[in-house]
Amino acid sequence: MIFHKKTERVAPYGYKWTDQGLVSDPYRSKVIALIFSLAGAGVTSDEIDYLLRRYDVPKLTEEREIDFEQLKGEMLELIQAWRLESGSRPIEIN
């Protein structure tokens, strides 16, 4: 006889399950917007992965006030400094 564990529905990052169904998670939606904004500025996926870990973005919570524009600026400045130091192509900072 095979027993199956009850599977929990897993929502895509940026969403959450509620009694009303799948709805946007306001905090995680900001994280997604940050990721796409960094990518749009020319930051590579490896650099984005590093930045999210360096700034502990996956561990941040809704309760902690985060200025995502300031965080994005700090991240872009760090990547720009690395690229200039290494002689790589600089990113577009608007």
C-alpha positions as CSV (number, residue, x, y, z in Angstrom):
1,M,0.0,0.0,0.0
2,I,1.3,3.5,-0.9
3,F,0.6,6.5,1.2
4,H,0.7,10.0,-0.2
5,K,1.3,13.1,1.9
6,K,-1.3,15.8,1.4
7,T,0.3,18.2,-0.9
8,E,0.2,21.9,-0.1
9,R,-0.5,24.3,-2.9
10,V,2.6,26.3,-3.6
11,A,2.0,29.8,-5.1
12,P,4.4,31.3,-7.6
13,Y,6.7,33.9,-6.0
14,G,4.9,37.2,-5.8
15,Y,1.5,35.5,-5.1
16,K,-0.1,33.8,-2.2
17,W,-3.1,31.5,-1.8
18,T,-6.1,32.8,0.2
19,D,-9.7,31.7,0.6
20,Q,-10.4,33.8,-2.5
21,G,-7.8,32.0,-4.5
22,L,-4.4,33.1,-5.8
23,V,-3.8,36.8,-5.1
24,S,-0.8,39.1,-5.4
25,D,1.4,39.4,-2.4
26,P,2.2,43.1,-2.1
27,Y,5.6,42.7,-0.5
28,R,6.9,39.9,-2.8
29,S,5.5,41.8,-5.8
30,K,7.9,44.6,-4.9
31,V,10.8,42.1,-4.9
32,I,9.8,40.9,-8.3
33,A,9.7,44.5,-9.6
34,L,13.2,45.0,-8.1
35,I,14.5,42.0,-10.0
36,F,13.0,43.1,-13.3
37,S,14.2,46.6,-12.8
38,L,17.8,45.4,-12.2
39,A,17.6,43.2,-15.2
40,G,16.3,46.1,-17.3
41,A,19.3,48.1,-16.2
42,G,21.6,45.4,-17.6
43,V,22.5,43.5,-14.4
44,T,23.1,39.9,-15.2
45,S,21.1,37.1,-13.5
46,D,24.3,35.9,-11.6
47,E,24.8,39.5,-10.3
48,I,21.1,39.7,-9.3
49,D,21.4,36.4,-7.5
50,Y,24.4,37.7,-5.6
51,L,22.8,41.0,-4.7
52,L,19.6,39.4,-3.4
53,R,21.7,37.2,-1.1
54,R,24.1,40.0,-0.1
55,Y,21.2,42.2,1.0
56,D,19.2,39.3,2.5
57,V,16.2,40.2,0.3
58,P,14.7,36.7,0.5
59,K,14.7,36.9,4.3
60,L,13.2,40.3,4.6
61,T,9.6,40.5,5.8
62,E,6.6,42.8,5.2
63,E,7.0,44.1,8.7
64,R,10.3,45.7,7.9
65,E,10.0,49.0,6.1
66,I,12.1,48.7,2.9
67,D,12.8,51.6,0.5
68,F,13.1,49.5,-2.6
69,E,14.2,52.5,-4.7
70,Q,17.1,53.2,-2.3
71,L,18.0,49.4,-2.2
72,K,18.0,49.3,-6.0
73,G,20.3,52.4,-6.1
74,E,22.7,50.8,-3.7
75,M,22.7,47.6,-5.6
76,L,23.3,49.4,-9.0
77,E,26.2,51.4,-7.5
78,L,27.8,48.2,-6.2
79,I,27.6,46.5,-9.5
80,Q,28.8,49.6,-11.3
81,A,31.9,49.8,-9.1
82,W,32.7,46.1,-9.7
83,R,32.3,46.4,-13.4
84,L,34.5,49.6,-13.6
85,E,37.1,48.0,-11.4
86,S,37.2,44.8,-13.5
87,G,37.1,46.7,-16.9
88,S,33.7,45.2,-17.8
89,R,30.9,47.0,-19.6
90,P,29.3,49.5,-17.2
91,I,25.5,49.4,-16.6
92,E,23.0,52.1,-17.4
93,I,22.1,53.9,-14.2
94,N,19.1,56.2,-14.6
